[in-house]
């Protein structure tokens, strides 16, 4: 029986899964790696850490599933979007990769908007600091020697692809997240590329996610214990690959992703830009499909942060204890902006903060406020999508955060939407990457492979709780306006000086 390997290069770890022909996950493994924040607003990672972690994760997968691993017939890739991986003429990294949650290039965004009229309509979203294009303008100004030495710019997963195939290729979705793709025509946009001081010859080839990007080299095959010549498909940026994994490939299919970041994603059958509400309108990783997405820089990461500063407490234990003390009228409110925010604020200077703490506040109250804060930010995203003319009554859930039924209930109550929890939902982008590989190998239609997984539960919103949360959400939005905007202006002013 043929099996398919999906590899997801995440922000904190690589996750690899093996899927059989029926679509069932038969094994998974992961390997973590660090990121660094050498200065305020900066977020960087060593590209070679992704490849070394991939080698270790696949070795573990080989150990766990030796028969299935031997029968791998196709490989799919997914990964964190927007990262700038800068390679010299020998394909060696010139510096650490600048990640999606890096906010240093805020001033360069205005410069890009000035250089390219109607950038948001062409690229699917206005310029934001986390995207790849403004990072290149920043490098040209602040690290000119490195900028001038750039031979090729790739995305994180595509650096791993190069190690597998020795080809420079990306997919439509990851290309969309650079601000260099002509979203409507699904090809590099010369004006957008040139506005960043680059030439199209410095970018990888761009393919549909189901197309073969190259074959596994003999050297990589020997290292990984796989057969040489296995096709490696273009794959997808993590948002679109997650959609493929949950079956969100047809018009109106929707889900929320609760990984390190968070997304509110709706598939579309046409290109529907709506830059005025900071909605990302990007090419999907399957042909002839696009999506609208509200993107948050802070998903499950605030909960992980709180667990860490609480003494490294187990997150499952924290959630269980918080659920026991839960009450909807708990007054503490948390703004979850640990790394700034995109939708709906486009504010790299936004910061996290607790409000309405008293001597009666417990650790569990603070955890509840963190869960609610992320849910309120998702409601901000839902409002932005509504302004763009998109409303969905039922949404799926993927990512590590989706394992918590308690958190999904809070989100359902805040959004007033039914949330479907699917089997293997935590596999997310890695599962989608494996599905894209299966499509290429079998030449099946995306709709035949990217079906919705088995439903574990449907979490329905409670009308009374939603009403109570509506009042608290109003407090949440008022706190951002009253507290965060003045602070942002002060911080931004000092950064600009």
N, C-alpha and C positions, 0 to 999 in steps of 0.2 A: 504493500500500500504506500502511495506517495504521501509525503509529509511536507509541510511548509514552515519555514523559519521566519519569524518576525522579530526584528531588533529595533528597540526604541531608545534613542540617545536622549535621556531626560536631563533635567537640570542637576539633580542630585545623584542619579544612578542610571545605569543602563539596565533595561529589562529585556529579556529574550524569552520567547515562547515557541513551542512547537505545536502546530495544529494539524489534525488529520484531515482526510478528504471530506469528512462529514461536517467539518467546521469546529470540532471539539478540541479544546486545549488539552494536550496530553502531558505537558510538562512546562515548567517555567523556572527561570533563575534570574537573579539580579546581582549587580555589583555596584557599590557606591563610590563616589569620588567627591572631592571638595571643590568649592568655588571660593574666590577671594574677593574682598572688598578693600583694595589698597588705599582708596581715598573715598570721601563722601560722594555718593551717586554712582560710584564705579562698581561693576560686577564683572569678573573675569574668570576664565577657566583655561587650563592647559589642554589643548586639543589632543595631545598624546594620551592624556588620562582616559579619554573616551575609548580609544583603541585598546589600551591595556585592560580596561574594565570589560570590554567586549570579549577579549580573549578569555578572561577568567570566567565570565558568565557562560560562555559557550562551552567551556571545559566542564563546568558544573552541569549544564544541560546534557552534555554528552554522557556524563556519569549517571545522571538520573534516568535518561531515556536512550540507551545505546542503540536499540533497534530502530526507533523512530528517527534518531539523529542520523543514522546510516542511510535512511531512505529519504532525506531531504531532497526535494526536487526543485525548489525555488526559494529565493530569499527576498524578503521585503524589508525596507528601512523606513523608520520614522524618527522624528527628533524635534527637540526644542527649536523654535523658529527664531529668525531675525539675527542670530549671532553672526559676527564678522570674523571669519577665519581667514587670515591673510598669509598667503603662501609665496615663497620665492620661486625662482626658476627651477629649483630642484624639488619643489613641492614640500619644502620644509616650512613650518610655521615661523613667521617673522616676530611674533609676540604672542602673549596669551590672547585667546579669543575674547572679544567684547560681547557680552551676553544680552539677551532680550530685556532683562530688567536693569540694564545700565542706563542711567539718566544724564550722563555728562554732555550729550550733544543737543541740549535743549535750545541753545542759541542758534545752532545750525539748522534747526527745523524751520525757523522763520526765513532763513536764507534760501532754503530749498523752495519754500512756498513762493518767494519772490522770483526765483529763477524760472520756475515752471508754472505758468498760468493754468488754473484748473487742475492742479496736481491731484486733489482728492477724487475727482471724477475719473482721471486717467489711471491712478494707482489704487483706487478703491477705498482710500482713507487719507485724511490729512497727515502731514508729516508729524511723527512723534519720536521722542528721543530713543526709544528702544529699537526702532527699525534700523535696518542695515545702512541705508543711504546716508542719513545724517552722521553716522559714525565715521564714514569715509571722509566727509568734509571736516570733521573734527581732527582726524588723523592728518589730513593735509595741512592743517594749521599748526597742530601741536607736536606732531611726530613726522615731519616732512621726510626724513631719511627713510623711515619705514614705508611711508606712503609711496615714495619713488621707487622702492624696491619690490613693490607688489607685482607679482606675475599673474596670480589668480586669486579671486575671492570666492570662497565657498561657504555653505551653511554647515552647521555642526554635523548632521548625519552624513553629509556629502564628503566630509573629510574621512569618515569611517568607510564610505563607499570607495574612496580612492584606495584605501588600504586593502579592500577586497578585490577590486577590479582594475585598478590603475586607470580609471576613467574619471573625467570631471563632468558630472551630470547632476542636475537637480530636477525636482518635480514642479508642477504648476503651483501648488499651494505654497511650498517653501519659497519659490521664486516670488510669489505675490507678496510675501512678508518682507521683501527687501525694499519695496517702493520703486523697483525697476521694471516691473512687469506691466505690459499693456493688458489689463485684465479682460477687456472685451475681446481682443484678438488672440490672447493666450500666447504671447511671445514677448521677448525683451523689447522695451520701448527705448529707441535711441536717444530721445530727448531727455528722458528720466535718467538714463545711465550717464550721459554726458554732463548732466547737471551736478553729478557727484565727482566729476574729474576723472572718470574711467572710460574705457572703451569696451564695447561688447566682447572683444576678443579676450578680455580679462575675466569674463564670467563663464560659468559652466554651461554646457548645452542644457536646454530645458525640454523635458519630455512629459507626456501624460504619465500619471502615477502607475498605470498598468503596463507601461512599455518597458522593454528590457534595456537596462542602462549599460550592461556589460556582463561578462562571465567571470565567475570566481577564478582567480589566478591560481596557478599551481603552487606558488609560494604561500599564498594565504590558505589554500586548501590543506597543505601539509601542516601548517601551523595550527589550524582549527580542527583537524581531523575530519574534514569533509571531502567529498569528491570534487576534483577540479571541473570547471566548465559549467557549474550550476548557474542558471540565469539569476541575476540580481536586478529586480525591477526598480524603477525610479522611486516608487514609494510615495510618501506624503509627509508634509509638515504635521506636527503632532495633532493639531486641531482637526485637519481633514482625515488623517489616518484614524483618529478616534471615532470620527463619524462613520468611516468604512467599517470599523469594528462593531459599532452599535447598530448598523443598518440605516444610517441617516444619509441616504444618497438620492432620495426622491424629493421633489418639491414639497416643502412644508415639514419634512422630518426635522425634529429638534431634540437637543439634549443640552444638559449642563455638564461641564467637566470640573471636577474638584481635585486637581493635582496641585503642584506647587503654586501655579497660577490657576485662574478659573476662566471659563468661557461659557457664554450662552450662545449656542450655535443653531442656525436654521438653514437647511439646504434650500437652494433655489434652482429653477431650471433656466433662468436667464440672469444676466449680470444686472444687479440692482444697487448701484452706488447710492449712498446717503451720507456723505461726509459731514453734513451739518450737525448730526448728532453723534459723531465719532464712532459710527458703526463701521466695522471692517467688512468690505465687500470684496471677496477674494475668489479666485479660481479654486475649484474642488480638485481632489486628487484623482477623481474619475472623470472621463471625458464628458464634455457638454453639460457640466454641472458647475455651479458656483455656490457660494454661501454668504449669508450675512452673519456677523458675529460681533457681539459685545464682549470685549476682552478686559479682564481684571488682572493686575499684576499680583494680587494677593488672593489665593484660593485656600488650600489647606495649610499654607505656610504660616499664617498667624497662629493656628492651633499647634503646629510643630514648635514654633518659637516659644509659645507659652509653656508647653511641656518642658522645654529645655531650661527656661529660666525658673521653673518650679522645682528644679533639682533633678531633671531628667526623668520625670514621672512617666510611666507607661501611658500612652494616649488612650488605649482601650479602657484602662482603669479610671482615668480622668473622666471619660465620657460616661461610663457606667455610674460613677458617683454623682456626676452632674445631673444625669437623668433622674436619679432618686430625689434630688432636691429641686427639680425644675418647677418653676411657676411662671406663668406668662407675664405677671405684673412685676417681676423682678426689675428694679429701676436702673441698674448699671448699664451703660451704653459704651460700646467700643467702636472707635473708628479704625478699620483694619489696614491702614495704609503704611505698612512697614517698608515698602519699596516704591513709594509714590503710587500713582494710579493712572490708568488709561481711561477707558470708558467709565463714567461720562466726563471726567475732569481734565484729562490730558495734563497732568500735574506731577512732574517728577519730584517736586519738593513736598508733596503731601506726606504727612507723618501719622503714625498710629498713636492713639491715646485712649485712656479710660476716662469715663465721666460718671459723676454721681456715685462715687465711692464713699462709704461711711464705715463706722466701726462695726456695723452689722454685716458688711460685705464679706463673703467667704470665697475661698478659692473656687468653689463650684459655681458661685455666682459669676465670677470673672470668666470662667470657661464658657458658661452659657452666653455671656455677652459677646465673646469672641465668635461663637457659632452664629449668633444673631447678627453680628456686625457684617460677616461675610454674606449672610442671607440678605441683609438690607442692601449691600452693594450689588448683589444679583438683581434685586428689585430695581435699582438704578439702571442696570443694564436692560431689564425688561421694559422699562419706560422708554429708553432710547430706541429699542427695537419697535415699540409701538409707534413712536414718532416717525419711524421709517416705514410705517404701514404694515408691519409684520406682527401678527398675534397668533399664538398657538395655544390650544387648551391643554395639551398633554406633552410632557417632555421626558426624555430619558435621563439617566444619570450615569456617569462613568468617572473613573479616577479613584485614587485611594480613599478620598473622603466619602465616596458613595457606599463604602462598606458599613457606615453608621446609619442604621434605620432612624435613630433618634435625630441625627442632623438632617436627614432627608425630610423628616416630618416638620422640623422647624422651617426648612426652606419651602416646603409645600404650603405651609400656613402663611408664610410671609408673601409668597408670590401668588397665592390663590390659584395654584395649578396642580394638576395631578402629576405625580412623578413616578416613572416606571423604572424599577431596579431590575437589571438583566443579569443573567448568569455570566460570569467571567468579565463583568463590567470593569473590574479593576485592571484587567489586561489592556483595555483601551487601545491606545495607538499601536502597541506591539501586535495585538490581534488584527487590527486593520491592516498593518503592513503585511502580515502573513496572508490575509485575504487577497491583497493586491497581487502578491506573488502567485497565488492559486489562479487568479483570473488570467495572468499572463501565460502560465504553463498550460492551462486547460482551454484557453481562448473562450471561456464562458462570458456571458454578459455580466456586468457589475451587479445588476439586480438579482441575478441567480446566486451569486456568492455572498453579496453583502446584505443578507437577510437579517432581520432582527433576531437577537439571541432569545433563548428561553427566558420567560418572565419569572422572576423570583417573587416579586411583590409589586403592588401598585399602592403608592402612598397618597391618600386623598387629603386635601386640605379641609380643616375644620372651620366653618364660617365664623363662629364666635371668636376663635383664636386669631383668625385673619383680621377681624375687626379690631381686636386689641392690639395686634401688631401694627395696624395702620397708624394708630396714634403714636406708637413708639418709633415707627419709621419717619414720621414727620419730625420728631425730636432729633433723630439721627441726621436727617438732611439739614436741619437748622443748625446743628452743631458744626457741621462742615462749613457752612456759610459764615457762621459767627466766629469760629475759632481758627479753622484751617486756612481760609483765604488771607486774612491779615498776616498770619504767621508765614505763609507762603511768599507773600510780597516782600517781607523782611529778609527771608532767607535767599530768595531769588536775587534781590538787590545786592546782597553781599557777594553772591557767587558771580554776578555779572561784573562787579568791581574787581 
